[in-house]
């Protein structure tokens, strides 16, 4: 699991978004490009939350920093 990150860890002119499946993407506001890889580390990042199709509506799966899963409504 990737290390936690925040806006402070992004270079100037970069922001991020989170897809429904929990994947984080990064946006270079100057070049108007996106990437799945963190601009400083070159590693993909997961938000720690994931919406699974096999869960009831309104539920999602989260993961602790140790990798254990839990469910959120």
TORDOLUM-678170 format. One record per residue (C-alpha): residue in one letter; x, y, z. Coordinates in Angstrom, 1 decimal. Layout:
REM TORDOLUM-678170
+------+--------+--------+--------+
: rest :      X :      Y :      Z :
+------+--------+--------+--------+
:    A :      X :      Y :      Z :
...
+------+--------+--------+--------+
REM end
This chain:
REM TORDOLUM-678170
+------+--------+--------+--------+
: rest :      X :      Y :      Z :
+------+--------+--------+--------+
:    X :    0.0 :    0.0 :    0.0 :
:    X :    1.3 :    3.4 :   -0.9 :
:    X :    2.2 :    5.9 :    1.8 :
:    X :   -0.4 :    8.6 :    2.7 :
:    X :   -0.2 :   11.8 :    0.8 :
:    X :   -1.8 :   15.2 :    0.9 :
:    X :   -1.8 :   18.5 :   -1.1 :
:    X :    1.5 :   19.4 :    0.7 :
:    X :    3.3 :   16.6 :   -0.9 :
:    X :    2.4 :   17.7 :   -4.5 :
:    X :    4.6 :   20.0 :   -6.5 :
:    X :    3.4 :   23.5 :   -7.3 :
:    X :    0.6 :   23.6 :  -10.0 :
:    X :   -0.5 :   20.0 :   -9.2 :
:    X :   -3.8 :   18.9 :   -7.8 :
:    X :   -5.5 :   15.5 :   -7.5 :
:    X :   -8.9 :   13.8 :   -7.8 :
:    X :  -10.3 :   10.4 :   -6.7 :
:    X :  -12.3 :    8.1 :   -9.0 :
:    X :  -15.3 :    6.1 :   -7.8 :
:    X :  -13.1 :    3.0 :   -7.5 :
:    X :  -10.7 :    4.8 :   -5.1 :
:    X :   -7.9 :    5.3 :   -7.6 :
:    X :   -6.2 :    8.7 :   -7.3 :
:    X :   -5.2 :   10.7 :  -10.4 :
:    X :   -3.0 :   13.7 :  -10.5 :
:    X :   -3.6 :   16.9 :  -12.6 :
:    X :   -0.9 :   19.2 :  -13.8 :
:    X :   -2.8 :   22.5 :  -13.9 :
:    X :   -0.2 :   24.2 :  -16.1 :
:    X :    0.0 :   21.6 :  -18.9 :
:    X :   -3.6 :   20.4 :  -18.4 :
:    X :   -2.5 :   16.7 :  -18.3 :
:    X :   -3.3 :   13.9 :  -15.9 :
:    X :   -1.5 :   10.9 :  -14.7 :
:    X :   -2.1 :    7.9 :  -12.4 :
:    X :    1.4 :    8.3 :  -10.9 :
:    X :    2.3 :   10.7 :   -8.1 :
:    X :    4.4 :   13.5 :   -9.7 :
:    X :    7.1 :   13.3 :   -6.9 :
:    X :    7.3 :    9.5 :   -6.3 :
:    X :    6.3 :    8.1 :   -9.7 :
:    X :    4.1 :    5.6 :   -7.8 :
:    X :    0.3 :    5.0 :   -8.1 :
:    X :   -1.7 :    6.0 :   -5.0 :
:    X :   -5.0 :    4.5 :   -3.7 :
:    X :   -7.3 :    6.6 :   -1.6 :
:    X :   -7.9 :    3.6 :    0.8 :
:    X :  -11.6 :    3.5 :   -0.2 :
:    X :  -13.1 :    1.4 :   -2.9 :
:    X :  -16.6 :    1.0 :   -4.2 :
:    X :  -17.2 :   -2.7 :   -5.1 :
:    X :  -20.0 :   -3.9 :   -7.3 :
:    X :  -20.7 :   -6.8 :   -5.0 :
:    X :  -21.6 :   -4.6 :   -2.0 :
:    X :  -25.0 :   -3.3 :   -1.3 :
:    X :  -25.8 :    0.2 :   -2.6 :
:    X :  -24.2 :    2.9 :   -0.3 :
:    X :  -21.4 :    0.6 :    1.0 :
:    X :  -17.7 :    0.8 :    0.2 :
:    X :  -14.6 :   -1.0 :    1.3 :
:    X :  -11.8 :    0.8 :    3.0 :
:    X :   -8.3 :   -0.4 :    4.1 :
:    X :   -6.3 :    0.3 :    7.2 :
:    X :   -2.6 :    1.3 :    6.8 :
:    X :   -1.8 :   -2.3 :    7.7 :
:    X :   -3.9 :   -3.5 :    4.7 :
:    X :   -6.9 :   -4.9 :    6.6 :
:    X :  -10.2 :   -4.3 :    4.9 :
:    X :  -13.3 :   -2.8 :    6.5 :
:    X :  -16.7 :   -1.7 :    5.2 :
:    X :  -18.2 :    1.8 :    5.3 :
:    X :  -21.8 :    2.8 :    4.9 :
+------+--------+--------+--------+
REM end
